[in-house]
Structures are given as structure tokens and as C-alpha cells.
Amino acid sequence: MYRRIFSAAIVAAALLIAYGCGGGSGSDSVRSGTHGASRVHAADGVVGANGLRTVSYHGVEFDVPADWPVYDLAADPTTCVRFDQHAVFLGQPGANMSCPATVIGRAEAVLVEPVDDASTSDVAAASAQVTATSVNGLPAQVADGGTVTNEVEATFPTAGVSATLTYQDSDSTAQQILQSFRAVAR
């Protein structure tokens, strides 16, 4: 009996190592649910002394932890937008995302996607607690929480983008990223 349990444990450990589910920094582009995904490389932002790098997208830039992978959804529409692992997703999620059957939990993650003028009121519709504010001179509509827990939604109408920032226990990283949004100097 113990031999079977031991054998099963060895097989499970080997599978975890083989498929990259054993933890780590998450800096590889071959990860559960993102295999083959187009990753935006670190050239998109220089790592600062604070351990953050700047990501630019669609007229805005923002700072994220340097070890988070950044995925370009336009380059690979099958990339699964997963809020259970640290990552930045840029673009609109595809209709045919290649996602695992189950996704458990929440982690700090960011989805930034373009919006048109008609959909900038989507944030207001999602939550009764929308705050009109300015982030680094960029007008924003921010809904904290709303009908979904552990999530901050922000729309930047003049830039034409929205951001979904998720978190597990504390929204401190989500708020730090949100407060770093700024218009790209032209």
C-alpha cells in the first residue's frame, strides 16, 4: 500500500515539474493556461531600482512588478486571461481562449484593454460605487469591488482603455498599479 502511495506521489511531483505548476517566479512564458502565448518581453519597460518596470499600451503606461509576464492578446487570441496568477494581459480577451477546466483562487493580475466611447459607462453599470477621479492627470472612473470581489475596475475615457486589477487578500498592489497609470508623453 505504501509503495502505491509513494509511486503516486513521485508521478504527481514529476507532472508538476514537467508542466511548470510547481511555483517559481512565473517569468516563463510556458505556464499553465498560457502555453504558446505571445509574451511581451522586458524591452517594453526598463526595470527600476524599485523592482518595477513600465508597460506601455494604447496611449497609457503603468508600472508592474518586473517579474510578472506580459501577454499580448492580439498576438495570440487563444491566451487564457487568468486572474489566479501574477500577469499582465494587454488587449481584448479572445472568444476562443484556451483555458484550463478549472481556475482556483485570485492573485494580483492586470488586464488592460481598449474601449470605445459607448462602453466607457460599463464601469458605472458594473457598480453603484463609481468614483470619478484623476490619476496622474488622466481622468478615470474607478469602481472598487462592485458585484465582483477582489477586483478594481477603472476606465480612462480620454485614453480609450479600461483596466481590471485583481488581488487576493489586500488591494495594495492593485492600488499601486492603478495609481501609476499615466498618459504616454507624445
N, C-alpha and C positions, 0 to 999 in steps of 0.2 A: 504494500500500500504506500509506504513512504517513498519507494522507488518511483511510483507513478506520479506522486505529488512533486517530487524533485525534478523529474523529467518534464512535467508540465511547466514548472517554474523556469527551467532552462529555456524551453521553447518560447515562453512568453517574453523573457528577457531578450532573447535573440531577435524576436519580432519588434520589440520596442526599439532596440538599437538599429535594426535594419531600416525601419520606417521613420526614424527621427522623432519618436514620441517620448524620448527619454529625458526631456528637459532641454537644457542648454540655453544659449543666448537668443536663439531664434533668428540668427543672422543669415542662415542658409535659405536659398530660395526654394529648395525642395523640402517642403514641410507638409504635414498632413492637411489636405484640403487646398494646397496651393502648388502641388506638383506641376512643373512645367509652366508656371505663371511667369509673366514678364515682370521682372523686378527692376525698379529704377535704382540705379547704382548711386553710391555715395558722392559721385561727382555732382549730383543735384544739390549738394549742400556741404559746406566745409564744417567739420566737427570743431566746435568751440571748446574753450577751456572748461566750460560748464557741462560738457558731455552731451550737448545738444547739437543738432545740425538743422539747417534751414532747408525746407522743401518749398519749391515754387510750383504753383499750379493755377492756371486760368486767371491770372491777374492778381493773385494773392500769394503771400509767402507766410510760413509759420514754422515754429521750431518744435522738433520732436526729439526724443531720446535717440542718440546716434546709433544704437544697436537695433532699432526697430527696422524691419524690412519695409520697403515702399513698393507697392504694386500698382502698375499702370493697367487699369481695367480696359482701356481702349485697345491696348496691345494684345491682351488676352481676355476676351469677354467670358471665358469659362472659369476664370479665377473666382474662387468662393470667398465672398466677403464674410469673414469670421470675426465676431466680436468676443471670442473666447481666447484669443491670443494677441500679443502685442504686435501691431502692424499699422501701416498707413495704406489706405486704399484710395486711389485717385481715379475719378470718373464714375460713370453710372454703372451699377451692377448689371451684368448681362442677364438675359432671360433664361439662359441655359447654363447657369453656374454649376460647376462640378463640385458639389458639396458632399461631405460625409453624411451618413444616415442620421447621426445624432451629433449635436454640438452641445456640450455641457459647460455651464458657467459663463462668467463675464471676465474680461480683462480690460486694461486700458488699450483702446484702439481708436482710430480715426478714419472716417470716410468723408472725403471732400468731393462733391460732385457739382456740375453746373446746373443751374436752374434758369428758367425763363421768367419773365416778369409776371406771368399768370400764376406761377407756382410759388412765388415768394410769400404768399399768405398761407402756405401749407403749414409752416411752423405755428402760426396763430391758430389754425384749425386743430392742431395736434394737442394743444394745451391751453388751458384758461390762464396760465401763469406766464405770459409772454412779456418780456421786458424789452422796450426799445432803448438801445444804448449805443455807445460808440466805443469801438475797440481800436486803439491807436489811430484815431481819426477816421476809422472806417465804420459807417453806420451799420448797425446789426440789430436783429430781432432774436432774442435768446429765450428759449423755453427750457427750463431746468426741471427735469423729471417728467412732468406731464403724465400721460397714461402708461408710459414705459418707465420702469425703474432703472436706476444706474445708467442714465443717459442724459446728455445735454445736447440739445439741438440748437443750431444757430444758422441764420440766413444773413448773408451780406448782400443786400439787394443791388447796391451800386457796382459790386464786383461780379454779380451773377453767379454766386456759388452758395452752397449750403454745406454745413459740416455737422456730422453726427459724431459725438465723442462719448465713448463708453468707459465705464470703470467698474471695478469690483466692489471695493469697500468704501474708499474715500475718493471724492471727486477732485482732489488736489492736482493730480497730473492733468486731468481733463481741463480744469480751470486754467492751469499754467499754459497749456497748449492754446486754449481759446484766447487767452489774453495776449498771446504772441502773434495773432493774425494781424496782418498789415497789407496795405496795397503795395504792389510792386512799383518801385520808382521807375518812371519811364523817361 
